[in-house]
């Protein structure tokens, strides 16, 4: 006689992936930047930042708002920006346009999936587009040698340093003006692990 069991195999529940970091938590925080830099008013969610910027410089706010709208049509669901500077004039300037003030800005946007994030990165983040593969310019690094993954590039010039990359469902941008390489690397190292 054969023994039969009417029990069904036990299914282990599929663990849900950990929730993705909020962009406001992924951008640079006060503890991530060098001493002496103060947070700019409006740093936080994109709608707040754009609203505050519109009161300071409508033209810059309009350009940034248009760039953010394009990213939203590409699938961006949330975004945040934070800027820290030694002088408030840098708070209303274009990213990286501050020629004499020490400043550091970060932007993070979250997308519904990795494919949307990668396509957005390929088309450019807030006006900063990846250089064509094989383009050789002084200070330009693209790909894994940046330390930020395959979908990344950095640009290092005497007064401005920039990093733009895609990881998981995020795109990120860091722009540093008049700060040393150590501050730049510390900023990207602070943000990158938050992009889960």
N, C-alpha and C positions, 0 to 999 in steps of 0.2 A: 504494500500500500504506500502510496506517495502522500507525503504531507503537503498541504497547500496552505498558503497564508493569504489572507485577504488584505494584508497591510500594503500600503503603497510606500515606495521608497521616500525617504525623508529628503526634502530639498533644503539646502542651506540657503538662507536669504542672500541675495546679491547685495553686497554692500554698495551703497550709493557713493558716487565720488564726492570727495570733500568739496564743500561749496567754494566757488572761486572768490578770491579776494576782491573786496570793493575797491574801485579805482582810488577813492579818497584815502584808503589805507595803504595803497601801493605807491602813491607818489611820495616824493621826499617829505620827510617830517623834520621838525626842528632839530632833533637829535642826530640827523643824518648829514647836516651841513656844518661848515666851519663856524667857529665862534665869530661874532661880529656881524653876521648876516641876520637881518630881521625878516620875518615873514611878511609878505605883501598882503594888504587888505584884499579880500576876495578869493584868496587861495582856497581851493576846495572844488565842489562840483562845477562842471562847465557852465551851467546856467548862471550860477552865482558869480563866477569869475567874469563871464562876458558882461553881465549886468554892471558890475563895479567898473570894469574897463571902459564900458560905454560912457560912463560919467567922466572918465579921465581923458580918453582919447577915442572919439567916435570912429575915426578912420581905421585905427588899428583894431578896434573891437569889431568893426564891420568885416574886415578881411578875415579875422580869426573866426568869426561867426559863420562866414561862408565856408571856410575850410572844415569846420566842425559839422556843418550841415551835409557836406559831401560825405564825410565819414559816416554819418547817420544813415544816409542812403545806401552806403556800403554794408550796413549791418551793425554799426556801433550802437550798443544799448545804453552804455554809461561811460562817462569820461570825467576826469579830474585833472586839475593843473595846480601846481604850487610853485611860487617864486619867492626867493629869498634874496635880499640885496642889502648893500651898505648904505644905499641912498634911495628914497622912494621914487626918484625919477625913473629908475630901472623897472619899476612896477608897471608903468604904463607904456614901456617901449616894446617894440617887436622883440621876439625871442632872439637873443644873441646880438641885438643891435646896440647894446650898451658898450660904448667904446672906452669909457674911463671908470665906470662903476663896477665894483665886484658884485656879480649876481649869478644865481644858479636857478634854473627852472626845470621842472619835470612835468611830463604829461603822460597819462596812462588812459587808454580806452579799452573797454571790454566788449567783445563781440559774442554772438550766439554760438559760434563754433570756430575751430581753428582755421578752416578754409577761408571764412570771411576775413578773419584777422590777417591771414597771410596775403590775401588779395589786396586788402587795404594797405598793408605795409608796402607791397610792390608798387602801388600807385602813388604813394607818398603820404607822409604824416605831417599835417599842418604846414605844408609847403616844402618839406624836406623829403626828397625822393632818393631811393637807392641809386647809386651810380651804376652805369652799365658794367656787367662783368668784364674784367680785363682792363678797365680804365685805370691808368696809373697817374696819380696826382700826388704831389708832396703832402704828407699828412693824412692821406686817405687809406683806410683799411676796410676791407669787406670780407664777411664770412667768419668762419670759426676762429681765425686769428685775432678777432676782436675780443674773444672771451665771452661773447654774448650769443653764440650760436650761429648757425648757417645763415639765417635771415637777419643779418645785422650789418651795419656799417658805422664806422667812427670817422670823424674828421677832426684833426688836431692842428690848429693854427696858433700863432703866438697869443692872440687875444681871445679867441673863441675856440671852444672844444664842443663837439656834438656827438651824441650817440643815438642811433635810432634802431630799434629791433622789434622782432615779433617772437613771442613765446606763448605757447598754449593758446588761449582765446584772447590774448592781449597784444596790443602794440604799445611801445613805450618810446619816449623821447626825453633826452637830457641835453640841455644847452647850458654851458658854463662860460661866463665872460670874466676875463681878467683874474682867473684863479688858476692855481698850479695843477699839474697833472695828477697829483695825489688826491686833491679834492674831487676832481673829475672821476677818477677810478673808484673812489669811495662812494660817490653818488650812484654810479651804475651798479656797484656791488651791493648797495643797500636795496635797490629796487628789484633787481633781477630775481632773487629768491622769492619775492612776494607774488610773482606772476605764476600762480599755480594752475 
